[in-house]
Amino acid sequence: MKKLKGNLLYGQSGGPTSVINASAYGIIKEAKENNDLIEDVIVMRHGINGALNEDFFFISEQDEVDIELLKHTPGSAFGSVRYKIANFKEDETDYVRLLFLFQKYNIKYFFYNGGNDSMDTCLKISQYMKYVDYEVRVIGIPKTIDNDLPYTDHTPGYGSAAKYIANTMMEISCDMLAYPKGKVTIVEIMGRHAGWLTAASHLATVKGFGPDLIYLPEVPFSIEQFKKDVRRVYGEKQQCLIAVSEGLKNEEGMFISSTSALKDAFGHFQLGGVCTKLSQILNNEMRITSRSIELGTVQRSASHLQSLTDVNEAIEVGRQGVRYAIAGVTDIMVTINRISTNPYKIEYGKHPLSEIANFERVIPPEMINKEGNGITQEFITYVNPLIQGENTPPYVDGVQQFSIMKQK
Amino acid sequence: MKKLKGNLLYGQSGGPTSVINASAYGIIKEAKENNDLIEDVIVMRHGINGALNEDFFFISEQDEVDIELLKHTPGSAFGSVRYKIANFKEDETDYVRLLFLFQKYNIKYFFYNGGNDSMDTCLKISQYMKYVDYEVRVIGIPKTIDNDLPYTDHTPGYGSAAKYIANTMMEISCDMLAYPKGKVTIVEIMGRHAGWLTAASHLATVKGFGPDLIYLPEVPFSIEQFKKDVRRVYGEKQQCLIAVSEGLKNEEGMFISSTSALKDAFGHFQLGGVCTKLSQILNNEMRITSRSIELGTVQRSASHLQSLTDVNEAIEVGRQGVRYAIAGVTDIMVTINRISTNPYKIEYGKHPLSEIANFERVIPPEMINKEGNGITQEFITYVNPLIQGENTPPYVDGVQQFSIMKQK
């Protein structure tokens, strides 16, 4: 294996998670331990945008305390972006600029941290650099609360979001149960095409404080069946807690919430509002008072309630990427492979970027009940290890401490 | 002082908080330590409703583990209610029933845990029992996330909600800051008439990750001024985080969100939706993309992020109530009096119920900036001690453990 000496260029992309900065921490730590090969970690501000604008953070210039705090900082400490890079055979502009900067900053390692779209960006850049014969090792670091990347047992970010959702649903349930004659409470959870996050609310149900009904994007949603389900539960309990995924679709595959026609740079619809819509149906058509709650961006940024397992894996995925790159591996995404569930045991692996980009992994049928309105034990067995342990934040004066990265 | 031997009847009323059950714990513990006088604590299921329906929990029949878990259980472990008891001179029905049950269960101590309306209930019951010459000592235990009870420095429940809001706003801020060109994010926080909770978001601003603009019900809300404020901040930063109280009112005192005409049993409007309304104004009239987030019921039930100071005070307020009652005191609400802020020092006191019921304490002018869109250091000095310390939940398998009270 040829030793490659130079700088590592790193960037964050897509929706924030509470642990993406933990992966940055892992990359930085492992790079420092290999400083004979990796001279500095240079971080693009706002992902690929930062490279195009020559807008960088240099890790060698950061305070150690801020690097340590990356393990507890949500969002994207270096800024994220949603930017779809063109196909270089159609438009080379961005690539020419990237090549110039790769050369200027002696970039020999390119790490991009994100979901499906980020793996697509990785792949395109790698293909271009091969095309112009510039040697760089390209590694994708998985990250998405949506847990929809293929060829990995799960993705960093998911465990913490699942833990937050489970605990928050328990609290919402307690709040609802306080009243003698409750309302129907509908909680909307993130997830465009995959219901992994919404399914996590079933962890609360198992403890006796969770949703009675759970609707996922994997199951075509029928409003008539929904009304029947609610009528049954409400009739029995005078209360009903419901978890719905923002990405619920009808039989024809149309989003139930198609109130907004806005699309992001990748052509995805901007969703939201399913719970309000369903709540209106209950109020108007069934005369049942209901309350709708959108969990909002907190579910992906709740650094105050992270899964320690998730944080540690996020760090390790970053470290493993650096180990691979140093060893000569390129064009892969680091994966997490489950060896056993009881005891929980994983190992880190890799999978070619070309097979990952733009694929989405949904919940398999055996994890969804046959009525299509709940979750099976198989899912609980899968998800349980991922939410174990707490990564208690370093509170000062009652509030969290976050990393603040400096630019000269 | 005459020794009074009998049972203590306790109930929870009004909106849940994350620490109301800690006050129940305090009452139970202190009562057990005085079991020569207090034979059992009997808890009404769903507040006064439970008394009218003879629907009780007997603390002597509960498991110790469930009593201990009250310190970590949000919502109302015994059920709450919003029930406005009539004036007994107009309608004696409920009172006759209560008297019958007080006699049947030998109730000598009546404790009601809630906000303004609950103190009103306490007072009316006490007046009736005096009128029919039934000896009972009546104590109000304060509880409200709204922090709007008079004659007490603050109320149990507020500190935990404030801590949750501050930390959550920091996370929402990090999430928003991830993108290069942000949106305007409007976060709606609970508070009908008092802005104490919304003001707590300023704790995040002090740390560099908080709202740029804060609007409270104490300041008449002008949509024109709001648009001007947003234009200025957005122009400077290309981003803007805004905290608004659900109870924003215009110059005429009308709720900005008057989309719903529903009223609760106390005649309060059911609010919600201000953020959506303001978000629409920004989108439609100013062409600025915005996102609205309602913090929802989690802000009052987030047992996973409680202030330890708040929990300990909630317990102590319950204990102090029992001490007063045993000593012959009646018709009071237990209060928290601040002796000094630095170091933070309080003592517990009492105030006649008659002066508390139906009064609401709002934020004093010196805690609001002169532009009416932000908070001053005076508020931070006031609130800071209330959010100190964490009451880390007993997690089992990654999720919280809640108390489950049994009925025979």
Interface residues (C-beta under 8 A of the other chain):
Chain A: Q12 P16 S18 H46 N49 T73 P74 G75 S76 G79 S80 V81 R82 K163 A166 N167 T168 M170 E171 I172 S173 C174 D175 M176 L177 A178 Y179 P180 T185 L203 A204 K207 G208 F209 R291 I293 E294 G296 T297 V298 R300 S301 A302 S303 H304 L305 S307 N384 I387 Q388 G389 E390 T392 Y395 D397 G398 V399 Q400 F402 I404
Chain B: Q12 P16 S18 R45 H46 N49 T73 P74 G75 S76 G79 S80 V81 R82 K163 A166 N167 T168 M170 E171 I172 S173 C174 D175 M176 L177 A178 Y179 P180 T185 L203 A204 K207 G208 F209 R291 I293 E294 G296 T297 V298 R300 S301 A302 S303 H304 L305 S307 N384 I387 Q388 G389 E390 T392 Y395 D397 G398 V399 Q400 F402 I404
